[in-house]
């Protein structure tokens, strides 16, 4: 039931967060020309999720988070998805988001930031979540660049949209199992809720 509500909210979010210019510019792009992606290996399987700006999934309901979801087709129940979210212990400013460039973050709270990665192979399979660890030598997110793209408005909040490139290796858990997401490379649209 909860997944259905989330899918319905996500669909509404998609409808209201896209503008007509984005839709015409990107909807017919072949996968190899789509500018945004998340590539990684999980469970000895390679995943390559690419998407255009028009289908970017924003995280726009949480003021303390900067995040987005890589998914090929919004509301798909058969495609994999990967969420990258940076949780702050406060509402981050625009300057704080831009200053993430070059930082390597452990997957546990440090300096007020906790990276969270969520992976679903498809709607019917379990959702894997980041396992907290300070072992930055083994598990981390490295932010290579952050670029402000635009201001936008979703059904939840006005947001700033950033293009964020990064890499990482993350230990994920699901119930009592754990597995490593390896060779993560991403160029994704992440959002920050704007100040009121």
C-alpha positions, 0 to 999 in steps of 0.5 A, a space after each residue: 500500500 505504501 509503495 502505491 502511495 509513493 508511486 502516485 505522489 512520484 507521478 504527480 511530482 513528475 507531472 508538476 516538476 517538468 516544464 514544457 521546454 525540458 520535455 521537448 528537448 529531452 524526451 526522444 534522446 537515445 539512452 547514450 545521449 541522455 546527460 544524467 546517469 548512475 552506473 554501478 555494480 551490485 550483486 555481480 551485475 552491472 547497472 547503467 541507468 540513464 535519463 534526460 532532465 525531463 524525467 528527473 525525480 526530485 527529492 523535494 519534501 525534506 528540507 534537510 536533504 539534497 537528493 534525487 533518483 535515477 530511474 529510466 522511466 518514472 513510475 516503472 515497476 520493472 526498471 532499477 532505480 538508485 536514489 542519492 541523498 545527502 542528509 544534513 543535520 540542518 537545512 543546508 544553504 545554497 553555498 553549503 551545497 556548492 562547497 561539497 565539491 571535492 569532499 569525500 563523505 563516509 556513509 555515517 554522520 560526519 560534519 553534519 552530513 550523512 550520504 544515503 543510497 537506496 537501490 531497488 532492482 524493481 518494484 517487487 524486489 526489496 529496497 536496499 539501504 545504506 549501512 552506516 559506517 565510518 570506514 571511509 577507506 572502504 565505503 564512501 561517496 566522493 563529490 567531484 563537482 556541483 553545479 547549480 542548474 535552475 530554480 524550480 517548483 514541485 508540488 511540495 516546495 520550491 527547490 534549487 536543482 543541482 547537477 552533481 557528479 560523484 563516485 563511491 563504494 557503498 555497503 547496503 543492507 536489506 533486512 539481515 543481508 548486506 552487499 556492496 554497491 561497487 564502482 558507483 559513477 553518477 551525474 545526477 540532478 539533486 535538489 535542495 528545498 529553498 529557504 522560505 
